[in-house]
Amino acid sequence: MRIVLVNTIVFAMPMPSVTILSSLHPLVREAAVTRVRRQRPDVVVLRHELGTLPTDGSVHRVERSATGETDVPIPVTEGCCLSCLLRDDTLAALRGLHDLPVLLVLPTCVEPAMVARVLYEQRAAHIDAVVTVVDPDALEGDLWSNRSLAADDASAPSADERSVAEVLGRQLQHADIVLHPAGTDRAIALLDALAPTARRVPADAEVARWFGSSCHDADRLARMLATAVPRPHRHLARHGVATATWSRRRPLHPQRFLDACEDGTFADVIRATGHLWVATRPNTVLEAELSGGSYELAAVDAWLMAVPGWDRVEDSRREVASTRWHPYWGDRAQDLELVCTGRDIGDAIAALDACLLSDHELSEGEDGWTSWHDPFTSWFGDEAELLTPTTDEETP
C-alpha cells in the first residue's frame, strides 16, 4: 500500500504484492507454480510466454487466477526492444491488479534483479521476495556451462549471448530466497556460496514459507547492484567449495590480467564478481564477472577520485569511497568475491596478485602507466566519465 499526501489529504493507492520467480529449469519452476496455485487459489499468476514469437510474432501475456485465464498477444515489431516491451507490459498489467497477491513468473532471459528495481522505482508493486528455483542435480554443471542461453533455451532471443553460468550466477546472487529440492552436501555448499544473502527453502515446504514472505529489501539490492561497492559475501570452505575476498589497492597490469583471463589461469574459479581498475585506465571502474571458465569485463563508471564533486553521487558509492579513501589511491581498489571448486583458493588469489603492478612498474606513476599499450581501448574507448544515476536523474 502506498500513501500519498496532497494538501494534508491522505489517499491510499493500492498496489499488488508481487513475488518474482525465476529459474533456468522449466520443470522445477512449474512445480513451484503448481504448488502456489493449489495452496493459494487467490493468487494471480502472471507471465510472458516467449515461445510463441516464432509462430505468430507475438509475446503472449498470460494471467491465471481463480476466476479464469486470459491470454493477450502482444505483437513484436522489427527492431522492437524486447526488454522494453516486457517491462512496459508488466507495469501496465500490474496496475490493473490493484492489491492482489501476484506471482510474477519470469522468462529465463529476464534478470529478476532488473525487474525488481523497475517495479520499485516505478512504485508499481510491493515486492515480497525475489525467488530463484534451482535443480541441485544440475547446479554444478550449469555453473560450469559456457553454452549461450539462446542455445540452451528455445524461448530466449537468438541474440542473447549470455552463458547459462552467467544467468544462473546472477539469479542466485540477487535472490532473497532460493527454493530447491533435496540436494547433495556439495550442492548446498554451492548455494550458500553463490547466494550469500538468500534464505534456502526446501521445494516441498509449505508455500507460506516463501510466498508473501515480505523479505525483499530494496535498499540491499540497490547496494548489490551499485558501482564500486563490494558485494555481499559468505566465507566458507566445505565439501570442496571455498570462497574468498580479494581486495587490493594496486592497479592491475592490463595485459597480464587479460592474458590470465584468456589462458585458463582462472579456469577453476567457478564464479567471481566485483570491480577492478587497471593502470592504463586509472579513471575507469571495470566491472568483472567470471562464470564457468569464461569472463566478462565492462567499463561501467568513473572512480570518484576523478569526479570534481560528490554532492550528486548516490549514497552507497559516497559512503564506500569515504570509508576507504586513500591519499594516493583515492577510492580505487580491486574487489572480487571468489568461489572455487576443486582447487586451493589460495592459488587463485596468488594468480590475481601476479597480475598487479610490480614495485618497479608502480614507480612509473600514472604518467608512465597511461603511456603503455592499453588492450582495452578497442573494447571500451576513452576513459569513463561519471555514469552513475544522480539524485536529480533518479526515477520519481
NUNUSE-373027 format. One line per 3 residues: their letters; for each residue x, y, z of C-alpha. Coordinates in Angstrom, 3 decimals, padded with zeros to 6 digits. Each point is the difference from the previous one (the first is absolute). Layout:
BEGIN
A = X Y Z; ...
***
This chain:
BEGIN
MRI = 000.000 000.000 000.000; 001.443 003.404 -000.975; -001.092 003.176 001.829
VLV = 000.084 003.352 -001.804; -000.468 003.294 001.850; -001.646 002.798 -001.980
NTI = -001.033 003.121 001.921; -000.147 -002.123 003.192; -002.604 -002.347 -001.565
VFA = 001.108 -003.641 000.063; -000.750 -002.181 -003.015; 000.617 -003.724 000.149
MPM = 001.316 -001.295 -003.306; -000.313 -003.792 -000.164; 002.877 -001.957 -001.479
PSV = 000.316 -003.719 -000.613; 002.326 -002.020 002.201; 002.420 -001.730 -002.374
TIL = 002.248 -003.005 000.440; 002.471 -000.255 -002.906; 000.834 -003.563 -001.052
SSL = 002.876 -001.016 -002.283; 001.750 -003.227 -000.960; 002.157 -001.546 -002.693
HPL = -002.057 -003.185 000.078; -003.665 -000.026 -001.076; -000.885 -003.183 001.917
VRE = 001.045 001.219 003.448; -001.418 003.441 -000.733; -003.405 -001.382 -001.019
AAV = -000.049 -002.292 003.041; 000.314 003.109 002.173; -002.743 001.787 -001.944
TRV = -002.320 -003.009 000.367; 000.528 -000.101 003.771; -000.881 003.690 000.263
RRQ = -003.185 -000.445 -002.017; -001.091 -002.959 002.143; 000.729 001.564 003.369
RPD = -000.838 003.620 -000.881; -002.885 000.038 -002.509; -000.356 003.765 000.555
VVV = 003.354 000.660 -001.670; 000.238 001.435 -003.514; 002.744 -001.706 -002.037
LRH = 001.370 002.427 -002.583; 002.510 -000.933 -002.693; 001.157 000.799 -003.518
ELG = 000.350 -002.920 -002.399; 002.828 000.572 -002.492; -000.257 -003.375 -001.709
TLP = -002.819 001.357 -002.163; 002.269 002.531 -001.729; 001.044 -002.307 -002.883
TDG = -003.594 -001.083 -000.690; -002.060 003.185 000.121; 002.554 002.779 000.560
SVH = -001.468 000.835 003.395; 000.825 -000.295 003.659; -003.002 -001.299 001.921
RVE = -000.838 001.446 003.392; -001.781 -002.722 001.958; -001.867 000.644 003.252
RSA = -001.429 -002.869 002.018; -002.199 000.508 003.050; -002.860 -001.712 001.818
TGE = -002.431 001.622 -002.432; 001.647 -001.231 -003.187; 002.765 000.681 -002.474
TDV = 000.731 002.793 -002.447; 002.448 -000.181 -002.888; 000.930 003.320 -001.603
PIP = 002.270 -000.071 -003.090; 002.417 002.934 -000.228; 001.441 000.449 -003.506
VTE = 003.777 000.398 -000.199; 000.961 002.220 -002.916; 003.361 -000.009 -001.761
GCC = 002.571 001.950 001.971; -002.129 -000.163 003.129; 001.880 -000.075 003.310
LSC = -001.325 -003.176 001.574; 001.197 000.954 003.478; -001.805 003.346 -000.226
LLR = -003.163 -001.670 -001.268; -000.034 -002.514 002.863; 000.727 002.724 002.552
DDT = -002.750 002.333 -001.214; -002.577 -002.750 -000.367; 000.767 -001.370 003.460
LAA = -000.461 003.450 001.521; -003.321 000.427 -001.830; -001.235 -003.439 001.068
LRG = 000.875 000.570 003.651; -001.836 003.311 000.084; -003.163 -001.915 -000.800
LHD = 000.473 -002.484 002.836; -000.351 002.534 002.819; 000.777 -001.581 003.400
LPV = -000.126 -003.663 -001.061; 002.778 -002.491 000.807; 001.974 -000.696 -003.186
LLV = 002.527 -002.636 -000.980; 002.036 001.527 -002.843; 001.625 -002.874 -001.910
LPT = 002.925 001.278 -002.069; 001.306 -001.355 -003.295; 003.497 -001.400 000.451
CVE = 001.549 002.843 -001.979; -001.358 002.700 002.335; 002.175 000.814 003.012
PAM = -002.063 000.173 003.215; 002.137 002.734 001.576; -000.755 002.369 -002.870
VAR = -003.732 -000.713 000.263; 000.058 000.589 003.752; 001.747 003.351 -000.458
VLY = -002.444 001.176 -002.668; -003.048 -000.961 002.085; 001.456 001.787 003.007
EQR = 001.029 003.145 -001.860; -003.342 000.240 -001.805; -001.919 -000.611 003.246
AAH = -001.908 -002.664 -001.921; -000.114 -002.691 002.673; 000.974 -001.044 003.462
IDA = 002.723 -002.614 -000.524; -000.296 -002.855 002.472; 002.971 -002.043 -001.171
VVT = 002.272 -000.809 -002.901; 000.005 -003.802 -000.176; 002.301 -002.232 -002.061
VVD = -000.814 -003.682 -000.451; 002.927 -002.309 -000.685; 000.533 -003.634 -000.896
PDA = 002.814 -001.197 002.326; 000.787 -002.950 -002.262; 000.757 002.376 -002.894
LEG = 001.454 002.831 002.074; 003.726 -000.590 -000.386; -000.272 -000.897 -003.675
DLW = -001.961 003.197 -000.641; 002.553 002.083 001.881; 002.769 -001.306 -002.257
SNR = -002.035 000.325 -003.193; 001.252 002.322 -002.732; -003.007 -000.764 -002.178
SLA = -001.811 003.132 -001.055; -003.441 000.462 001.486; -001.445 000.174 -003.507
ADD = 001.423 -003.436 -000.800; -001.271 -001.441 003.277; -003.487 001.552 000.081
ASA = -002.074 000.096 -003.176; -002.101 002.871 001.371; 003.023 002.282 000.516
PSA = 000.735 002.590 -002.710; 002.582 -001.269 -002.479; 002.162 003.085 000.614
DER = 000.346 -000.786 003.715; 003.673 -000.903 000.388; 000.030 -000.386 003.781
SVA = 001.153 -003.402 001.178; -002.112 -002.359 002.087; 002.552 000.383 002.823
EVL = -000.255 003.788 -000.119; -003.800 000.027 000.144; -000.163 -002.511 002.848
GRQ = 002.716 001.801 001.961; -001.950 003.263 -000.101; -003.283 -001.700 000.899
LQH = 001.650 -001.437 003.113; 001.997 003.086 000.916; -003.064 002.259 000.090
ADI = -002.531 -002.418 001.483; -001.777 000.582 003.296; -001.015 -003.663 000.116
VLH = 001.432 -003.070 -001.728; -002.588 -002.749 -000.410; 001.486 -003.440 -000.627
PAG = -000.747 -003.721 000.149; 002.247 -002.137 002.198; 003.621 000.055 -001.168
TDR = 003.463 -001.253 000.884; 002.121 001.689 002.670; 002.176 001.433 -002.777
AIA = -003.001 001.505 -001.803; -001.189 001.609 003.233; 003.495 001.409 000.603
LLD = -000.059 001.513 -003.505; -003.384 001.611 000.688; 001.296 001.496 003.243
ALA = 003.057 001.350 -001.816; -001.814 001.423 -003.011; -003.102 001.344 001.753
PTA = 001.579 001.531 003.120; -002.968 002.188 000.987; -002.785 -002.465 -000.851
RRV = -002.072 -002.337 002.131; -000.096 -003.607 -001.183; -003.433 -001.643 000.034
PAD = -000.748 -003.645 -000.941; -002.125 -000.244 -003.128; -002.547 -002.211 001.765
AEV = -000.476 002.428 002.910; -003.304 001.737 000.562; -000.397 002.849 -002.462
ARW = -000.486 002.404 002.908; 003.708 -000.386 000.821; 000.981 001.933 -003.110
FGS = -003.020 001.498 -001.759; -001.040 003.333 001.494; 002.921 -000.086 002.429
SCH = 000.690 003.772 -000.231; 003.739 -000.637 000.212; 001.083 002.172 -002.940
DAD = 002.234 002.922 000.898; 000.119 002.479 -002.882; 002.858 001.974 001.546
RLA = 002.091 -003.158 000.396; -000.537 -000.917 -003.654; 000.929 003.537 -001.058
RML = 003.296 -000.312 001.896; 000.674 -003.365 -001.649; -000.471 001.576 -003.422
ATA = 001.870 003.221 000.747; 003.257 000.836 -001.737; 003.252 -000.450 001.954
VPR = -001.778 -001.276 003.113; 001.337 -003.349 001.323; -002.429 -002.892 -000.429
PHR = -001.493 -001.980 002.898; 002.019 -003.083 000.806; -000.188 -003.128 002.134
HLA = 003.335 -001.538 000.959; -000.062 -003.782 -000.069; 002.146 -003.011 -000.785
RHG = -001.876 -003.300 -000.057; -000.724 -002.916 -002.310; 002.542 001.231 -002.534
VAT = -001.519 003.496 -000.236; 002.042 002.980 001.213; -000.556 003.750 -000.101
ATW = 002.277 002.983 000.534; 000.109 003.757 -000.419; 002.830 001.484 -002.064
SRR = 000.516 003.664 000.926; 003.063 001.945 -001.093; 000.869 003.655 -000.630
RPL = 002.675 -000.324 -002.713; -001.118 000.187 -003.631; 000.001 -002.993 -002.302
HPQ = 002.387 -000.295 -002.920; -002.505 -000.079 -002.878; 001.777 -002.483 -002.264
RFL = 000.984 -002.434 002.769; -003.541 -000.037 001.321; -001.530 -000.448 -003.456
DAC = 002.463 -002.799 -000.801; -000.905 -001.754 003.261; -003.719 000.233 -000.839
EDG = 000.576 -001.485 -003.446; 002.587 -002.713 000.702; -002.052 -001.942 002.546
TFA = 001.758 001.286 003.124; -003.397 000.509 001.647; -001.621 -003.084 -001.503
DVI = -000.636 -001.522 003.441; -001.791 003.100 001.285; -003.653 -000.939 -000.324
RAT = -001.116 003.585 000.573; 001.531 003.379 000.834; -001.710 003.374 000.050
GHL = 001.049 003.496 000.929; 001.858 003.034 -001.303; 003.562 000.670 -001.128
WVA = 002.298 002.733 -001.198; 002.857 -000.285 -002.485; 003.032 002.251 -000.194
TRP = -000.615 001.218 -003.561; -003.529 001.163 000.895; 000.412 001.594 003.443
NTV = -003.365 001.776 -000.084; -002.172 -002.924 -001.098; -001.872 -002.487 002.173
LEA = 000.014 -003.405 -001.687; -002.685 -002.432 001.078; 001.178 -003.613 -000.210
ELS = -001.885 -003.265 -000.102; 001.616 -003.414 -000.405; -002.490 -002.813 -000.497
GGS = 000.607 -003.578 -000.995; 003.511 000.645 -001.300; -001.000 003.005 -002.152
YEL = 000.330 003.668 000.898; -001.746 003.281 -000.648; 001.316 003.511 000.595
AAV = -001.935 003.233 -000.309; 001.017 003.636 000.438; -002.866 001.129 002.217
DAW = 000.964 003.296 001.584; 002.712 002.396 001.146; 001.812 -000.245 003.328
LMA = -001.076 002.822 002.287; 003.571 001.279 000.306; -000.461 001.099 -003.640
VPG = -003.299 001.766 000.792; 000.194 003.675 001.065; -002.935 -000.112 002.430
WDR = -001.891 -002.731 001.812; -003.124 001.886 001.007; -002.101 -001.712 -002.678
VED = 001.526 -003.492 000.279; -002.184 -002.799 001.362; 000.335 -000.619 003.731
SRR = 001.433 -003.541 -000.114; 002.932 001.051 -002.208; 000.716 003.099 002.052
EVA = -000.038 -001.988 003.263; 002.384 -002.681 -001.315; 002.356 002.585 -001.486
STR = 000.060 002.015 003.240; 000.740 -002.986 002.243; 002.858 -001.373 -002.118
WHP = 001.486 003.178 -001.500; 003.773 -000.131 -000.448; 002.122 003.130 -000.495
YWG = 001.628 -001.497 -003.118; -002.432 -002.653 -001.299; -003.173 001.938 000.810
DRA = -002.972 -002.362 -000.185; 001.639 -002.260 -002.587; 000.270 -003.630 001.077
QDL = -000.201 -003.578 -001.176; -002.933 -001.883 001.534; -000.974 -003.470 -001.185
ELV = -002.079 -002.662 001.751; 001.341 -003.423 -001.025; -001.609 -003.441 000.074
CTG = 002.215 -002.982 -000.842; -000.571 -003.734 -000.259; 002.713 -002.645 -000.247
RDI = 002.833 002.483 000.468; 001.820 001.661 002.861; -001.555 003.452 -000.041
GDA = 003.380 001.373 001.074; 001.319 -000.894 -003.462; -002.672 002.170 -001.627
IAA = 000.868 002.899 002.306; 003.711 -000.410 -000.780; -000.780 000.039 -003.728
LDA = -001.937 003.242 000.406; 002.820 001.526 002.060; 002.436 -000.846 -002.811
CLL = -002.048 002.263 -002.294; 000.547 003.063 002.211; 002.720 002.534 -000.790
SDH = 003.444 -000.809 001.339; 001.849 002.551 002.146; 002.025 001.035 -003.063
ELS = -003.129 000.456 -002.140; -001.720 001.841 002.804; 002.873 002.485 000.206
EGE = -000.777 001.287 -003.511; -003.142 001.674 001.306; -003.157 000.808 -001.927
DGW = 001.839 001.935 -002.702; 002.010 -003.101 -000.763; -002.907 -002.466 000.273
TSW = -002.211 001.929 -002.378; 002.730 -000.038 -002.634; -000.013 -003.814 -000.115
HDP = -001.920 -001.953 -002.611; -003.605 -000.335 001.177; -001.614 -003.213 -001.329
FTS = -003.394 001.246 001.178; -000.108 003.071 -002.251; -001.755 -001.887 -002.802
WFG = -002.546 -001.335 002.521; -000.810 003.057 002.075; 001.297 003.032 -001.885
DEA = 000.934 003.011 002.121; 000.088 000.199 003.776; -003.409 -000.108 001.662
ELL = -001.760 003.090 001.248; -002.371 -000.080 002.950; -002.933 -002.140 -001.100
TPT = -001.623 -000.837 003.325; -003.602 001.284 000.257; -000.081 003.131 002.103
TDE = -002.682 001.208 002.353; -001.425 002.331 -002.655; -000.140 -002.780 -002.591
ETP = -001.574 -002.779 002.050; -003.432 -001.198 -001.001; -002.670 001.687 002.126
***
